[in-house]
Amino acid sequence: MQSTNPHIKTFSRKLRKDMTDAEKHLWRRIRMQQLGVKFRRQHPAGSYILDFACVELKLALELDGSQHAEIKQIDAERTSWLNAKGWQVLRFWNNDVLQNIDGVLGVISNHIRPPS
């Protein structure tokens, strides 16, 4: 089993305590297996911390605020690294989570249980 960098682990704990409004909003709807699978908050993966992760399905949910418009290359590198490790990454804008949570949950549900 791969150990997690202690600094990443400490930072992920801090992020769990200081979640954004969008993260809190989504967490209320996906916690406790409400979508049929378990999600973790601020889950370490290599040198990254995933906003939400379903380890069982290797599904990462990333919420992006306005600052992500300026760091597209960094996000692309992160997604590429995660994809190479077998993770699927779904990205949502904070505004979408706050204003269209049902649509966001629909996209997530389709990745958990693809339509037949």
Solvent accessible surface area in square Angstrom, and as a share of the most:
residue,aa,sasa,rsa
1,M,244,1.09
2,Q,153,0.68
3,S,101,0.65
4,T,52,0.30
5,N,74,0.38
6,P,97,0.61
7,H,146,0.65
8,I,30,0.15
9,K,94,0.40
10,T,87,0.50
11,F,103,0.43
12,S,0,0.00
13,R,124,0.45
14,K,111,0.47
15,L,49,0.25
16,R,76,0.28
17,K,170,0.72
18,D,81,0.42
19,M,18,0.08
20,T,67,0.39
21,D,103,0.54
22,A,2,0.02
23,E,17,0.08
24,K,93,0.39
25,H,53,0.24
26,L,0,0.00
27,W,41,0.14
28,R,141,0.51
29,R,90,0.33
30,I,0,0.00
31,R,98,0.36
32,M,153,0.68
33,Q,104,0.46
34,Q,98,0.44
35,L,23,0.11
36,G,54,0.52
37,V,14,0.08
38,K,115,0.49
39,F,6,0.03
40,R,104,0.38
41,R,70,0.26
42,Q,4,0.02
43,H,31,0.14
44,P,27,0.17
45,A,12,0.09
46,G,34,0.33
47,S,84,0.54
48,Y,52,0.20
49,I,18,0.09
50,L,0,0.00
51,D,18,0.09
52,F,1,0.00
53,A,0,0.00
54,C,0,0.00
55,V,60,0.34
56,E,137,0.61
57,L,76,0.38
58,K,82,0.35
59,L,4,0.02
60,A,0,0.00
61,L,0,0.00
62,E,6,0.03
63,L,13,0.07
64,D,9,0.04
65,G,9,0.09
66,S,97,0.62
67,Q,104,0.46
68,H,32,0.14
69,A,53,0.41
70,E,149,0.67
71,I,59,0.30
72,K,137,0.58
73,Q,122,0.54
74,I,100,0.51
75,D,14,0.07
76,A,55,0.43
77,E,91,0.41
78,R,36,0.13
79,T,34,0.20
80,S,68,0.44
81,W,86,0.30
82,L,0,0.00
83,N,74,0.38
84,A,87,0.68
85,K,105,0.44
86,G,51,0.49
87,W,23,0.08
88,Q,86,0.38
89,V,23,0.13
90,L,18,0.09
91,R,75,0.28
92,F,19,0.08
93,W,117,0.41
94,N,35,0.18
95,N,93,0.48
96,D,63,0.33
97,V,0,0.00
98,L,82,0.41
99,Q,148,0.66
100,N,80,0.41
101,I,21,0.11
102,D,97,0.50
103,G,30,0.29
104,V,5,0.03
105,L,17,0.09
106,G,32,0.30
107,V,63,0.36
108,I,0,0.00
109,S,26,0.17
110,N,77,0.40
111,H,70,0.31
112,I,20,0.10
113,R,132,0.48
114,P,98,0.62
115,P,103,0.65
116,S,164,1.06
